[in-house]
Amino acid sequence: MKIKTMGASPLTGQIFQGTLNTEKSMWVGKKEDVTDQAVKAVAEHLMIRKQKYAYRINDGKYLILSHEIVESLPDDFKEYSHQINS
C-alpha cells in the first residue's frame, strides 16, 4: 500500500513529505524536504493550543514537546531564531 505522509530521516533529521510504500517501509517517487515548514507549523500549533505532547521512544524513555514564551531570547538561541506571526 502507498500513502502520502511525512517522516524524519534517521540519518539527517530532515523532515520529508512524499509517498511511502508501507509494505517495504520505503519512500517511492519524489520526496520533498519540508523541515522548516513542519517545525514552524508545530511551533505555531503548540503556541495556539497551549498543549504539551509526550511520545514514547524506542528505548522506553519519553520525548516531551512543549512551548515557552519569553521576553528575551537566551544567548544559545540567538543564532537559530525564526519569526512566527501571532
N, C-alpha and C positions, 0 to 999 in steps of 0.2 A: 504494500500500500504506500502511496506517495501523499505527503501532506505538506502544506505551506506552514513554516514555523520559524522560530528564531532560536539561536543557541550560541553559547560561547565556545570558542576554540580552546581546547585544553592545552594547546601549545603556545598560543599568543595572547589569549584572553580577549581577543576581538570578538564582538558580537555580530553574527551574520544572520541574515534573513534569506530564506530560499526554500527549496523543495527538498524534503528528506524522504529517503526510501526507508520506511520503518522496519522492513524485513531485514535489511542489511545494515541499518543504522549508519547510512552514508548519505552525504549531500549528493544530489544529482542536478545537472544543469548548472546554470549561473547562480551564484550566491552573492549577496551584496553586503558590504561592511556597513552596519548601522549602529556602531558602538556609541558615537556621540549622541545620536538621536535617542537611542534606548536609555542611556544613562540620564540624559536630561529629562526624558519623559518620566522615569522612575522618581527623580528628584522632585519634579512638579507634582506627581501623584502623592508622594509622602507629605509634601507641604500642604496640599489641598485637603487630603483625607485625615491628616494628623494621626496616622496609624502606624504601628510597628508590625513587622513581619519576621517570623522565625522559620528557618529551613534546616532540617537535619541533613548533615553532610555524611559522606561515606565512612568517616572514622567514628561516627556516633556523636560527635560534637554538634553544636548548633551555630548557624550564621544568623545574626540578627541585623535587620535593616531598620533604621530609624532616621530621623532628621533632627537637626538642631539649628535654630536661627539665632545668630549672634550679631552684636552691634559692630564689631570689627573683626577682621579676618586674622586668625593666628598666623604667625610667620611661616609655618610649614605648609600652608595652603596658598599663599600669595602667588606662587608660580603657576598654580593649576586652577585658578578661579574662573568661573563661567557666568554668564548672565541668564537669569530667569525673570521673565516679566510676570509680576504678581498683581 
